[in-house]
Amino acid sequence: MYNFQVNDMTCGHCVSTIEKAVKGVDAAAEVKIDLPARKVDISSQKPAEAFAEAITEAGYTGQLQA
Ligand SMILES: [Cu+2]
């Protein structure tokens, strides 16, 4: 499970854009997004790096939480 803090995710549109970006990396990934907390939780076998990149490419700033 990877936990990203995405502080520039501000509305439902951001949520669906990020969801799509995550699914683009791994269609089987489980994504849980908490908009008020600006948190994106991802369960996947793919490396966290790949998701960090996808979030950046989607135009957001994702910080992987330890
Ligand atoms: Cu938005």
N, CA, C, O and the ligand as a Tripos MOL2 file, in Angstrom:
@<TRIPOS>MOLECULE
protein
  265   263    67     0     0
PROTEIN
NO_CHARGES

@<TRIPOS>ATOM
      1 N           0.8590   -1.2050    0.0000 N.3       1 MET1
      2 CA          0.0000    0.0000    0.0000 C.3       1 MET1
      3 C           0.8810    1.2360    0.0000 C.2       1 MET1
      4 O           1.7790    1.3930    0.8270 O.2       1 MET1
      5 N           0.5920    2.1070   -0.9560 N.am      2 TYR2
      6 CA          1.3180    3.3740   -1.0280 C.3       2 TYR2
      7 C           0.3750    4.4970   -0.6190 C.2       2 TYR2
      8 O          -0.8000    4.4960   -0.9870 O.2       2 TYR2
      9 N           0.8840    5.4320    0.1270 N.am      3 ASN3
     10 CA          0.0830    6.5760    0.5350 C.3       3 ASN3
     11 C           0.7050    7.8410   -0.0080 C.2       3 ASN3
     12 O           1.8230    8.2120    0.3480 O.2       3 ASN3
     13 N          -0.0430    8.4950   -0.8800 N.am      4 PHE4
     14 CA          0.4330    9.7600   -1.4270 C.3       4 PHE4
     15 C          -0.3740   10.9130   -0.8430 C.2       4 PHE4
     16 O          -1.5930   10.8350   -0.6940 O.2       4 PHE4
     17 N           0.3320   11.9660   -0.5220 N.am      5 GLN5
     18 CA         -0.3100   13.2130   -0.1380 C.3       5 GLN5
     19 C          -0.3140   14.0770   -1.3920 C.2       5 GLN5
     20 O           0.7430   14.3880   -1.9420 O.2       5 GLN5
     21 N          -1.4930   14.4600   -1.8390 N.am      6 VAL6
     22 CA         -1.6020   15.2560   -3.0710 C.3       6 VAL6
     23 C          -2.3520   16.5430   -2.7210 C.2       6 VAL6
     24 O          -3.5780   16.6160   -2.8030 O.2       6 VAL6
     25 N          -1.5770   17.5480   -2.3300 N.am      7 ASN7
     26 CA         -2.2010   18.7530   -1.7910 C.3       7 ASN7
     27 C          -2.9010   19.6040   -2.8360 C.2       7 ASN7
     28 O          -3.7420   20.4340   -2.4900 O.2       7 ASN7
     29 N          -2.5660   19.4130   -4.1260 N.am      8 ASP8
     30 CA         -3.2550   20.2030   -5.1500 C.3       8 ASP8
     31 C          -4.4500   19.4580   -5.7650 C.2       8 ASP8
     32 O          -4.9580   19.8480   -6.8170 O.2       8 ASP8
     33 N          -4.8820   18.4050   -5.1110 N.am      9 MET9
     34 CA         -6.1100   17.7100   -5.5020 C.3       9 MET9
     35 C          -7.2640   18.3810   -4.7550 C.2       9 MET9
     36 O          -7.4020   18.2090   -3.5440 O.2       9 MET9
     37 N          -8.0900   19.1410   -5.4690 N.am     10 THR10
     38 CA         -9.0510   20.0080   -4.7830 C.3      10 THR10
     39 C         -10.5170   19.7190   -5.0520 C.2      10 THR10
     40 O         -11.3780   20.2400   -4.3430 O.2      10 THR10
     41 N         -10.8330   18.8990   -6.0620 N.am     11 CYS11
     42 CA        -12.2440   18.6680   -6.3640 C.3      11 CYS11
     43 C         -12.4440   17.3020   -7.0030 C.2      11 CYS11
     44 O         -11.4920   16.5500   -7.2120 O.2      11 CYS11
     45 N         -13.6990   16.9990   -7.3100 N.am     12 GLY12
     46 CA        -14.0310   15.7060   -7.8920 C.3      12 GLY12
     47 C         -13.3420   15.4630   -9.2160 C.2      12 GLY12
     48 O         -13.0190   14.3280   -9.5670 O.2      12 GLY12
     49 N         -13.1200   16.5450   -9.9500 N.am     13 HIS13
     50 CA        -12.4350   16.4020  -11.2330 C.3      13 HIS13
     51 C         -10.9950   15.9330  -11.0290 C.2      13 HIS13
     52 O         -10.5150   15.0570  -11.7500 O.2      13 HIS13
     53 N         -10.3230   16.5060  -10.0660 N.am     14 CYS14
     54 CA         -8.9570   16.0760   -9.7340 C.3      14 CYS14
     55 C          -8.9600   14.6000   -9.3560 C.2      14 CYS14
     56 O          -8.0900   13.8390   -9.7800 O.2      14 CYS14
     57 N          -9.9470   14.2040   -8.5540 N.am     15 VAL15
     58 CA        -10.0260   12.8220   -8.0940 C.3      15 VAL15
     59 C         -10.1180   11.8780   -9.2800 C.2      15 VAL15
     60 O          -9.4130   10.8690   -9.3240 O.2      15 VAL15
     61 N         -10.9950   12.1960  -10.2620 N.am     16 SER16
     62 CA        -11.1470   11.2730  -11.3890 C.3      16 SER16
     63 C          -9.9190   11.2960  -12.2850 C.2      16 SER16
     64 O          -9.5620   10.2730  -12.8670 O.2      16 SER16
     65 N          -9.2640   12.4560  -12.4040 N.am     17 THR17
     66 CA         -8.0380   12.5310  -13.2020 C.3      17 THR17
     67 C          -6.9540   11.6570  -12.5770 C.2      17 THR17
     68 O          -6.2500   10.9340  -13.2820 O.2      17 THR17
     69 N          -6.8240   11.7260  -11.2750 N.am     18 ILE18
     70 CA         -5.7950   10.9530  -10.5780 C.3      18 ILE18
     71 C          -6.1330    9.4610  -10.6150 C.2      18 ILE18
     72 O          -5.2540    8.6170  -10.7880 O.2      18 ILE18
     73 N          -7.4120    9.1570  -10.4500 N.am     19 GLU19
     74 CA         -7.8380    7.7570  -10.5370 C.3      19 GLU19
     75 C          -7.4570    7.1660  -11.8890 C.2      19 GLU19
     76 O          -6.9440    6.0510  -11.9740 O.2      19 GLU19
     77 N          -7.7160    7.9320  -12.9410 N.am     20 LYS20
     78 CA         -7.3880    7.4740  -14.2920 C.3      20 LYS20
     79 C          -5.8870    7.2800  -14.4550 C.2      20 LYS20
     80 O          -5.4450    6.3000  -15.0550 O.2      20 LYS20
     81 N          -5.1120    8.2030  -13.9260 N.am     21 ALA21
     82 CA         -3.6520    8.1110  -14.0260 C.3      21 ALA21
     83 C          -3.1520    6.8540  -13.3280 C.2      21 ALA21
     84 O          -2.2710    6.1590  -13.8340 O.2      21 ALA21
     85 N          -3.7200    6.5700  -12.1630 N.am     22 VAL22
     86 CA         -3.3200    5.3830  -11.4020 C.3      22 VAL22
     87 C          -3.6870    4.1090  -12.1650 C.2      22 VAL22
     88 O          -2.8800    3.1860  -12.2750 O.2      22 VAL22
     89 N          -4.9180    4.0710  -12.6920 N.am     23 LYS23
     90 CA         -5.3650    2.9040  -13.4590 C.3      23 LYS23
     91 C          -4.5720    2.7390  -14.7490 C.2      23 LYS23
     92 O          -4.4590    1.6380  -15.2870 O.2      23 LYS23
     93 N          -4.0280    3.8470  -15.2360 N.am     24 GLY24
     94 CA         -3.2000    3.7890  -16.4320 C.3      24 GLY24
     95 C          -1.8840    3.0560  -16.1690 C.2      24 GLY24
     96 O          -1.3130    2.4350  -17.0660 O.2      24 GLY24
     97 N          -1.4240    3.1390  -14.9410 N.am     25 VAL25
     98 CA         -0.1950    2.4280  -14.5550 C.3      25 VAL25
     99 C          -0.5160    0.9580  -14.3040 C.2      25 VAL25
    100 O           0.2080    0.0680  -14.7500 O.2      25 VAL25
    101 N          -1.6170    0.7160  -13.5800 N.am     26 ASP26
    102 CA         -2.0050   -0.6450  -13.2350 C.3      26 ASP26
    103 C          -3.5300   -0.7020  -13.1450 C.2      26 ASP26
    104 O          -4.1410   -0.2090  -12.1970 O.2      26 ASP26
    105 N          -4.1160   -1.3190  -14.1650 N.am     27 ALA27
    106 CA         -5.5820   -1.3850  -14.2330 C.3      27 ALA27
    107 C          -6.1610   -2.1470  -13.0450 C.2      27 ALA27
    108 O          -7.3260   -1.9660  -12.6910 O.2      27 ALA27
    109 N          -5.3470   -2.9950  -12.4360 N.am     28 ALA28
    110 CA         -5.8180   -3.8000  -11.3100 C.3      28 ALA28
    111 C          -5.5640   -3.1260   -9.9660 C.2      28 ALA28
    112 O          -5.8960   -3.6810   -8.9180 O.2      28 ALA28
    113 N          -4.9870   -1.9490   -9.9930 N.am     29 ALA29
    114 CA         -4.6770   -1.2500   -8.7400 C.3      29 ALA29
    115 C          -5.9610   -0.9010   -7.9990 C.2      29 ALA29
    116 O          -6.9840   -0.5860   -8.6070 O.2      29 ALA29
    117 N          -5.8830   -0.9650   -6.6680 N.am     30 GLU30
    118 CA         -7.0020   -0.5050   -5.8510 C.3      30 GLU30
    119 C          -6.6640    0.9010   -5.3870 C.2      30 GLU30
    120 O          -5.6180    1.1380   -4.7840 O.2      30 GLU30
    121 N          -7.5630    1.8230   -5.6770 N.am     31 VAL31
    122 CA         -7.3190    3.2260   -5.3370 C.3      31 VAL31
    123 C          -8.3700    3.6970   -4.3560 C.2      31 VAL31
    124 O          -9.5670    3.4890   -4.5540 O.2      31 VAL31
    125 N          -7.9040    4.3390   -3.2900 N.am     32 LYS32
    126 CA         -8.8290    4.9320   -2.3340 C.3      32 LYS32
    127 C          -8.4220    6.3810   -2.1800 C.2      32 LYS32
    128 O          -7.2900    6.6760   -1.7950 O.2      32 LYS32
    129 N          -9.3390    7.2850   -2.4770 N.am     33 ILE33
    130 CA         -8.9930    8.6980   -2.4220 C.3      33 ILE33
    131 C          -9.8320    9.3990   -1.3670 C.2      33 ILE33
    132 O         -11.0580    9.2890   -1.3450 O.2      33 ILE33
    133 N          -9.1500   10.1140   -0.5010 N.am     34 ASP34
    134 CA         -9.7990   10.9200    0.5250 C.3      34 ASP34
    135 C          -9.5770   12.3780    0.1470 C.2      34 ASP34
    136 O          -8.5230   12.9550    0.4140 O.2      34 ASP34
    137 N         -10.5920   12.9570   -0.4790 N.am     35 LEU35
    138 CA        -10.4420   14.3240   -0.9900 C.3      35 LEU35
    139 C         -10.2220   15.3580    0.1180 C.2      35 LEU35
    140 O          -9.2930   16.1590    0.0190 O.2      35 LEU35
    141 N         -11.0570   15.3640    1.1800 N.am     36 PRO36
    142 CA        -10.8240   16.3690    2.2350 C.3      36 PRO36
    143 C          -9.4200   16.2940    2.8280 C.2      36 PRO36
    144 O          -8.8290   17.3190    3.1680 O.2      36 PRO36
    145 N          -8.8840   15.0720    2.9510 N.am     37 ALA37
    146 CA         -7.5460   14.9020    3.5250 C.3      37 ALA37
    147 C          -6.4630   15.0000    2.4540 C.2      37 ALA37
    148 O          -5.2730   15.0470    2.7650 O.2      37 ALA37
    149 N          -6.8930   15.0330    1.1670 N.am     38 ARG38
    150 CA         -5.9680   15.1060    0.0270 C.3      38 ARG38
    151 C          -5.0240   13.9040   -0.0240 C.2      38 ARG38
    152 O          -3.8350   14.0210   -0.3200 O.2      38 ARG38
    153 N          -5.6110   12.7500    0.2790 N.am     39 LYS39
    154 CA         -4.8090   11.5320    0.3350 C.3      39 LYS39
    155 C          -5.2190   10.5410   -0.7380 C.2      39 LYS39
    156 O          -6.4020   10.3740   -1.0350 O.2      39 LYS39
    157 N          -4.2190    9.8870   -1.3150 N.am     40 VAL40
    158 CA         -4.4500    8.8560   -2.3260 C.3      40 VAL40
    159 C          -3.7500    7.5800   -1.8540 C.2      40 VAL40
    160 O          -2.5240    7.5320   -1.7510 O.2      40 VAL40
    161 N          -4.5480    6.5520   -1.5700 N.am     41 ASP41
    162 CA         -3.9990    5.2600   -1.1670 C.3      41 ASP41
    163 C          -4.0940    4.3030   -2.3390 C.2      41 ASP41
    164 O          -5.1460    4.1670   -2.9640 O.2      41 ASP41
    165 N          -2.9860    3.6430   -2.6300 N.am     42 ILE42
    166 CA         -2.9400    2.7480   -3.7800 C.3      42 ILE42
    167 C          -2.4180    1.3800   -3.3400 C.2      42 ILE42
    168 O          -1.3720    1.2730   -2.6990 O.2      42 ILE42
    169 N          -3.1680    0.3400   -3.6990 N.am     43 SER43
    170 CA         -2.6840   -1.0330   -3.5080 C.3      43 SER43
    171 C          -2.3550   -1.6050   -4.8710 C.2      43 SER43
    172 O          -3.2230   -1.7070   -5.7370 O.2      43 SER43
    173 N          -1.0950   -1.9790   -5.0620 N.am     44 SER44
    174 CA         -0.6500   -2.4760   -6.3660 C.3      44 SER44
    175 C           0.6690   -3.1910   -6.2240 C.2      44 SER44
    176 O           1.4210   -2.9630   -5.2760 O.2      44 SER44
    177 N           0.9450   -4.0670   -7.1850 N.am     45 GLN45
    178 CA          2.2390   -4.7480   -7.2340 C.3      45 GLN45
    179 C           3.2900   -3.8890   -7.9390 C.2      45 GLN45
    180 O           4.4880   -4.1540   -7.8380 O.2      45 GLN45
    181 N           2.8300   -2.8560   -8.6550 N.am     46 LYS46
    182 CA          3.7670   -1.9940   -9.3840 C.3      46 LYS46
    183 C           4.5050   -1.0830   -8.4040 C.2      46 LYS46
    184 O           3.9940   -0.7890   -7.3240 O.2      46 LYS46
    185 N           5.7060   -0.6380   -8.7780 N.am     47 PRO47
    186 CA          6.4790    0.2000   -7.8490 C.3      47 PRO47
    187 C           5.8380    1.5790   -7.6250 C.2      47 PRO47
    188 O           5.1830    2.1370   -8.5050 O.2      47 PRO47
    189 N           6.0510    2.0900   -6.4400 N.am     48 ALA48
    190 CA          5.5020    3.4020   -6.0680 C.3      48 ALA48
    191 C           5.9470    4.4870   -7.0340 C.2      48 ALA48
    192 O           5.1920    5.4050   -7.3560 O.2      48 ALA48
    193 N           7.1880    4.3650   -7.4900 N.am     49 GLU49
    194 CA          7.7710    5.3020   -8.4690 C.3      49 GLU49
    195 C           6.8620    5.5420   -9.6660 C.2      49 GLU49
    196 O           6.6460    6.6770  -10.0920 O.2      49 GLU49
    197 N           6.3320    4.4280  -10.2010 N.am     50 ALA50
    198 CA          5.4960    4.4940  -11.4010 C.3      50 ALA50
    199 C           4.2600    5.3520  -11.1370 C.2      50 ALA50
    200 O           3.8120    6.0900  -12.0140 O.2      50 ALA50
    201 N           3.7140    5.2530   -9.9250 N.am     51 PHE51
    202 CA          2.5250    6.0310   -9.5820 C.3      51 PHE51
    203 C           2.8960    7.4820   -9.3240 C.2      51 PHE51
    204 O           2.1480    8.3920   -9.6830 O.2      51 PHE51
    205 N           4.0320    7.6970   -8.7130 N.am     52 ALA52
    206 CA          4.4980    9.0650   -8.4860 C.3      52 ALA52
    207 C           4.6360    9.7870   -9.8140 C.2      52 ALA52
    208 O           4.2440   10.9460   -9.9550 O.2      52 ALA52
    209 N           5.2030    9.0750  -10.7930 N.am     53 GLU53
    210 CA          5.3860    9.6540  -12.1190 C.3      53 GLU53
    211 C           4.0510    9.9680  -12.7850 C.2      53 GLU53
    212 O           3.8640   11.0380  -13.3640 O.2      53 GLU53
    213 N           3.1280    9.0140  -12.6900 N.am     54 ALA54
    214 CA          1.8150    9.1860  -13.3170 C.3      54 ALA54
    215 C           1.0730   10.3710  -12.7080 C.2      54 ALA54
    216 O           0.4070   11.1230  -13.4180 O.2      54 ALA54
    217 N           1.1890   10.5350  -11.3990 N.am     55 ILE55
    218 CA          0.5180   11.6550  -10.7250 C.3      55 ILE55
    219 C           1.1300   12.9720  -11.2000 C.2      55 ILE55
    220 O           0.4170   13.9450  -11.4420 O.2      55 ILE55
    221 N           2.4450   12.9920  -11.3280 N.am     56 THR56
    222 CA          3.1260   14.1870  -11.8290 C.3      56 THR56
    223 C           2.6970   14.5020  -13.2560 C.2      56 THR56
    224 O           2.4120   15.6500  -13.5960 O.2      56 THR56
    225 N           2.6550   13.4490  -14.0940 N.am     57 GLU57
    226 CA          2.2590   13.6360  -15.4920 C.3      57 GLU57
    227 C           0.8280   14.1370  -15.6040 C.2      57 GLU57
    228 O           0.4980   14.8570  -16.5460 O.2      57 GLU57
    229 N          -0.0250   13.7660  -14.6590 N.am     58 ALA58
    230 CA         -1.4120   14.2200  -14.6650 C.3      58 ALA58
    231 C          -1.5040   15.6810  -14.2280 C.2      58 ALA58
    232 O          -2.5660   16.2960  -14.3280 O.2      58 ALA58
    233 N          -0.3850   16.2380  -13.7390 N.am     59 GLY59
    234 CA         -0.3500   17.6560  -13.3880 C.3      59 GLY59
    235 C          -0.4570   17.9230  -11.9000 C.2      59 GLY59
    236 O          -0.7150   19.0540  -11.4880 O.2      59 GLY59
    237 N          -0.2600   16.8930  -11.0900 N.am     60 TYR60
    238 CA         -0.3780   17.0680   -9.6440 C.3      60 TYR60
    239 C           0.9440   16.8140   -8.9340 C.2      60 TYR60
    240 O           1.8800   16.2440   -9.4950 O.2      60 TYR60
    241 N           0.9880   17.2480   -7.7050 N.am     61 THR61
    242 CA          2.1830   17.0680   -6.8950 C.3      61 THR61
    243 C           1.8840   16.0230   -5.8270 C.2      61 THR61
    244 O           1.2310   16.3040   -4.8210 O.2      61 THR61
    245 N           2.3770   14.8120   -6.0700 N.am     62 GLY62
    246 CA          2.1370   13.7440   -5.1150 C.3      62 GLY62
    247 C           3.3760   13.4800   -4.2820 C.2      62 GLY62
    248 O           4.4710   13.2850   -4.8090 O.2      62 GLY62
    249 N           3.1820   13.4780   -2.9820 N.am     63 GLN63
    250 CA          4.3060   13.1720   -2.0990 C.3      63 GLN63
    251 C           4.0540   11.8320   -1.4380 C.2      63 GLN63
    252 O           3.0680   11.6440   -0.7250 O.2      63 GLN63
    253 N           4.9660   10.9030   -1.6890 N.am     64 LEU64
    254 CA          4.8580    9.5680   -1.1150 C.3      64 LEU64
    255 C           5.1410    9.6630    0.3780 C.2      64 LEU64
    256 O           6.1800   10.1730    0.7970 O.2      64 LEU64
    257 N           4.2080    9.1690    1.1660 N.am     65 GLN65
    258 CA          4.3760    9.1940    2.6190 C.3      65 GLN65
    259 C           5.0750    7.9260    3.0770 C.2      65 GLN65
    260 O           4.8020    6.8320    2.5830 O.2      65 GLN65
    261 N           5.9750    8.0930    4.0250 N.am     66 ALA66
    262 CA          6.7220    6.9310    4.5190 C.3      66 ALA66
    263 C           5.8160    6.0340    5.3340 C.2      66 ALA66
    264 O           6.2600    5.0020    5.8370 O.2      66 ALA66
    265 CU        -10.0470   19.5850   -9.2470 Cu       67 CU67
@<TRIPOS>BOND
     1     1     2 1
     2     2     3 1
     3     3     4 2
     4     3     5 am
     5     5     6 1
     6     6     7 1
     7     7     8 2
     8     7     9 am
     9     9    10 1
    10    10    11 1
    11    11    12 2
    12    11    13 am
    13    13    14 1
    14    14    15 1
    15    15    16 2
    16    15    17 am
    17    17    18 1
    18    18    19 1
    19    19    20 2
    20    19    21 am
    21    21    22 1
    22    22    23 1
    23    23    24 2
    24    23    25 am
    25    25    26 1
    26    26    27 1
    27    27    28 2
    28    27    29 am
    29    29    30 1
    30    30    31 1
    31    31    32 2
    32    31    33 am
    33    33    34 1
    34    34    35 1
    35    35    36 2
    36    35    37 am
    37    37    38 1
    38    38    39 1
    39    39    40 2
    40    39    41 am
    41    41    42 1
    42    42    43 1
    43    43    44 2
    44    43    45 am
    45    45    46 1
    46    46    47 1
    47    47    48 2
    48    47    49 am
    49    49    50 1
    50    50    51 1
    51    51    52 2
    52    51    53 am
    53    53    54 1
    54    54    55 1
    55    55    56 2
    56    55    57 am
    57    57    58 1
    58    58    59 1
    59    59    60 2
    60    59    61 am
    61    61    62 1
    62    62    63 1
    63    63    64 2
    64    63    65 am
    65    65    66 1
    66    66    67 1
    67    67    68 2
    68    67    69 am
    69    69    70 1
    70    70    71 1
    71    71    72 2
    72    71    73 am
    73    73    74 1
    74    74    75 1
    75    75    76 2
    76    75    77 am
    77    77    78 1
    78    78    79 1
    79    79    80 2
    80    79    81 am
    81    81    82 1
    82    82    83 1
    83    83    84 2
    84    83    85 am
    85    85    86 1
    86    86    87 1
    87    87    88 2
    88    87    89 am
    89    89    90 1
    90    90    91 1
    91    91    92 2
    92    91    93 am
    93    93    94 1
    94    94    95 1
    95    95    96 2
    96    95    97 am
    97    97    98 1
    98    98    99 1
    99    99   100 2
   100    99   101 am
   101   101   102 1
   102   102   103 1
   103   103   104 2
   104   103   105 am
   105   105   106 1
   106   106   107 1
   107   107   108 2
   108   107   109 am
   109   109   110 1
   110   110   111 1
   111   111   112 2
   112   111   113 am
   113   113   114 1
   114   114   115 1
   115   115   116 2
   116   115   117 am
   117   117   118 1
   118   118   119 1
   119   119   120 2
   120   119   121 am
   121   121   122 1
   122   122   123 1
   123   123   124 2
   124   123   125 am
   125   125   126 1
   126   126   127 1
   127   127   128 2
   128   127   129 am
   129   129   130 1
   130   130   131 1
   131   131   132 2
   132   131   133 am
   133   133   134 1
   134   134   135 1
   135   135   136 2
   136   135   137 am
   137   137   138 1
   138   138   139 1
   139   139   140 2
   140   139   141 am
   141   141   142 1
   142   142   143 1
   143   143   144 2
   144   143   145 am
   145   145   146 1
   146   146   147 1
   147   147   148 2
   148   147   149 am
   149   149   150 1
   150   150   151 1
   151   151   152 2
   152   151   153 am
   153   153   154 1
   154   154   155 1
   155   155   156 2
   156   155   157 am
   157   157   158 1
   158   158   159 1
   159   159   160 2
   160   159   161 am
   161   161   162 1
   162   162   163 1
   163   163   164 2
   164   163   165 am
   165   165   166 1
   166   166   167 1
   167   167   168 2
   168   167   169 am
   169   169   170 1
   170   170   171 1
   171   171   172 2
   172   171   173 am
   173   173   174 1
   174   174   175 1
   175   175   176 2
   176   175   177 am
   177   177   178 1
   178   178   179 1
   179   179   180 2
   180   179   181 am
   181   181   182 1
   182   182   183 1
   183   183   184 2
   184   183   185 am
   185   185   186 1
   186   186   187 1
   187   187   188 2
   188   187   189 am
   189   189   190 1
   190   190   191 1
   191   191   192 2
   192   191   193 am
   193   193   194 1
   194   194   195 1
   195   195   196 2
   196   195   197 am
   197   197   198 1
   198   198   199 1
   199   199   200 2
   200   199   201 am
   201   201   202 1
   202   202   203 1
   203   203   204 2
   204   203   205 am
   205   205   206 1
   206   206   207 1
   207   207   208 2
   208   207   209 am
   209   209   210 1
   210   210   211 1
   211   211   212 2
   212   211   213 am
   213   213   214 1
   214   214   215 1
   215   215   216 2
   216   215   217 am
   217   217   218 1
   218   218   219 1
   219   219   220 2
   220   219   221 am
   221   221   222 1
   222   222   223 1
   223   223   224 2
   224   223   225 am
   225   225   226 1
   226   226   227 1
   227   227   228 2
   228   227   229 am
   229   229   230 1
   230   230   231 1
   231   231   232 2
   232   231   233 am
   233   233   234 1
   234   234   235 1
   235   235   236 2
   236   235   237 am
   237   237   238 1
   238   238   239 1
   239   239   240 2
   240   239   241 am
   241   241   242 1
   242   242   243 1
   243   243   244 2
   244   243   245 am
   245   245   246 1
   246   246   247 1
   247   247   248 2
   248   247   249 am
   249   249   250 1
   250   250   251 1
   251   251   252 2
   252   251   253 am
   253   253   254 1
   254   254   255 1
   255   255   256 2
   256   255   257 am
   257   257   258 1
   258   258   259 1
   259   259   260 2
   260   259   261 am
   261   261   262 1
   262   262   263 1
   263   263   264 2
@<TRIPOS>SUBSTRUCTURE
     1 MET1         2 RESIDUE 1 A MET
     2 TYR2         6 RESIDUE 1 A TYR
     3 ASN3        10 RESIDUE 1 A ASN
     4 PHE4        14 RESIDUE 1 A PHE
     5 GLN5        18 RESIDUE 1 A GLN
     6 VAL6        22 RESIDUE 1 A VAL
     7 ASN7        26 RESIDUE 1 A ASN
     8 ASP8        30 RESIDUE 1 A ASP
     9 MET9        34 RESIDUE 1 A MET
    10 THR10       38 RESIDUE 1 A THR
    11 CYS11       42 RESIDUE 1 A CYS
    12 GLY12       46 RESIDUE 1 A GLY
    13 HIS13       50 RESIDUE 1 A HIS
    14 CYS14       54 RESIDUE 1 A CYS
    15 VAL15       58 RESIDUE 1 A VAL
    16 SER16       62 RESIDUE 1 A SER
    17 THR17       66 RESIDUE 1 A THR
    18 ILE18       70 RESIDUE 1 A ILE
    19 GLU19       74 RESIDUE 1 A GLU
    20 LYS20       78 RESIDUE 1 A LYS
    21 ALA21       82 RESIDUE 1 A ALA
    22 VAL22       86 RESIDUE 1 A VAL
    23 LYS23       90 RESIDUE 1 A LYS
    24 GLY24       94 RESIDUE 1 A GLY
    25 VAL25       98 RESIDUE 1 A VAL
    26 ASP26      102 RESIDUE 1 A ASP
    27 ALA27      106 RESIDUE 1 A ALA
    28 ALA28      110 RESIDUE 1 A ALA
    29 ALA29      114 RESIDUE 1 A ALA
    30 GLU30      118 RESIDUE 1 A GLU
    31 VAL31      122 RESIDUE 1 A VAL
    32 LYS32      126 RESIDUE 1 A LYS
    33 ILE33      130 RESIDUE 1 A ILE
    34 ASP34      134 RESIDUE 1 A ASP
    35 LEU35      138 RESIDUE 1 A LEU
    36 PRO36      142 RESIDUE 1 A PRO
    37 ALA37      146 RESIDUE 1 A ALA
    38 ARG38      150 RESIDUE 1 A ARG
    39 LYS39      154 RESIDUE 1 A LYS
    40 VAL40      158 RESIDUE 1 A VAL
    41 ASP41      162 RESIDUE 1 A ASP
    42 ILE42      166 RESIDUE 1 A ILE
    43 SER43      170 RESIDUE 1 A SER
    44 SER44      174 RESIDUE 1 A SER
    45 GLN45      178 RESIDUE 1 A GLN
    46 LYS46      182 RESIDUE 1 A LYS
    47 PRO47      186 RESIDUE 1 A PRO
    48 ALA48      190 RESIDUE 1 A ALA
    49 GLU49      194 RESIDUE 1 A GLU
    50 ALA50      198 RESIDUE 1 A ALA
    51 PHE51      202 RESIDUE 1 A PHE
    52 ALA52      206 RESIDUE 1 A ALA
    53 GLU53      210 RESIDUE 1 A GLU
    54 ALA54      214 RESIDUE 1 A ALA
    55 ILE55      218 RESIDUE 1 A ILE
    56 THR56      222 RESIDUE 1 A THR
    57 GLU57      226 RESIDUE 1 A GLU
    58 ALA58      230 RESIDUE 1 A ALA
    59 GLY59      234 RESIDUE 1 A GLY
    60 TYR60      238 RESIDUE 1 A TYR
    61 THR61      242 RESIDUE 1 A THR
    62 GLY62      246 RESIDUE 1 A GLY
    63 GLN63      250 RESIDUE 1 A GLN
    64 LEU64      254 RESIDUE 1 A LEU
    65 GLN65      258 RESIDUE 1 A GLN
    66 ALA66      262 RESIDUE 1 A ALA
    67 CU67       265 GROUP 0 **** ****
